[in-house]
Amino acid sequence: MKSRHLLTPLGVTFIVLVSMAFCLPAFAKDRIVFGGGPAGGTFQVVANAIQVYKPMKAAAGFKVQAQSSAGSVENLRKTNSGKQQMSVVYSGHVYLGRNGMMKNDTKKYEDVLAVAWLYGAPGQLVTRKGSGINSVKDLVGKKVGVGNAGSGAFANCELFFTHMGVWDKIERNAMGYNDAAQAFGNNQLDAFWLFTAFPSGAVIMAAQTNDIALVNLDADATASGFYEKYPYFAKLTVPANTYKGVDYDSPSFQDSALWVANSKVSADVVYEMLSLIYTDEGLAHMIAQKKTFKHMSLKTGPQGVVTPYHPGAEKFWKEKGLL
């Protein structure tokens, strides 16, 4: 009669543990949800670019997941709450949010910390040549695309148009850039607003089928005292021939798009991500995704920041001698 070999409870436990060791990874990666923006905007390009960068994907301790969003204001709130670990937010919104100065929102978003400057984002107001719209004040009674609700474009449009006294005197259409360009092309809008880096794909699209014009926003901002009231905005010019048919310089104003992180994100993760992007290879990768990032460099990384840094970013920029 053959003898039976029964496993003891201890033996069963040993086999289970060995099986688990072969089936499970050695450790779980930190999941970094990176908030971008709507289709057609540069925010989403940032998030996607960081997610797909091969050295970033090869990192042992974390995994980046790009996530679309309405834009800057939504990113501010979701990053503060921890629903997104990182995102792109305008410097002005980080400042206003931290100080409880957002429109109709006195909450202080103090868990959103700066990581790096990415690019300057200017206001752009697109209309048709011969429309008679030469100033924001000429929009009264007009149909205007004002950006996605919850986006930085929408918030800055409301801020500027309210300052100019026209926000409640226009027919507002809240929509993303590509949708606005399409509606403009179908003569459903008289003008549409963007707050993004140039050249914008949406404006390029609009210029293919329309004789477009850009409104001089700097003239309105200067004459109305906008810069004195909101000092985080800076002047800049959209150069002539950036868009088809716009053969003149178009003065405007810009805010800085920042890479931000929730305060609870590991300082080591932030430091490593900066160390990967701010190399010759990393910066070349960003520029290959969009020429907007051509001004990203170690030198420009800490510029445009008027709020506290994340500890991992502070360590990185101090080591580079830039803080």
Secondary structure, 3 states (H helix, E strand, C coil): CCCCCCCCHHHHHHHHHHHHHHHCCCCCCEEEEEECCCCCCHHHHHHHHHHHCHHHHCCCCEEEEEECCCCHHHHHHHHHHCCCCEEEEEHHHHHHHHCCCECCECCCCCCEEEEEEEEEEEEEEEEECCCCCCCHHHHCCCEEECCCCCCHHHHHHHHHHHHCCCHHHCEEECCCHHHHHHHHHCCCCCEEEEECCCCCHHHHHHHHHCCEEECCHHHHHHHHCHHHHCCCCEEEEECCCCCCCCCCCEEEEEEEEEEEEECCCCHHHHHHHHHHHCCHHHHHHHHHHCHHHHHCCCCCCCCCCCCCECHHHHHHHHHCCCC
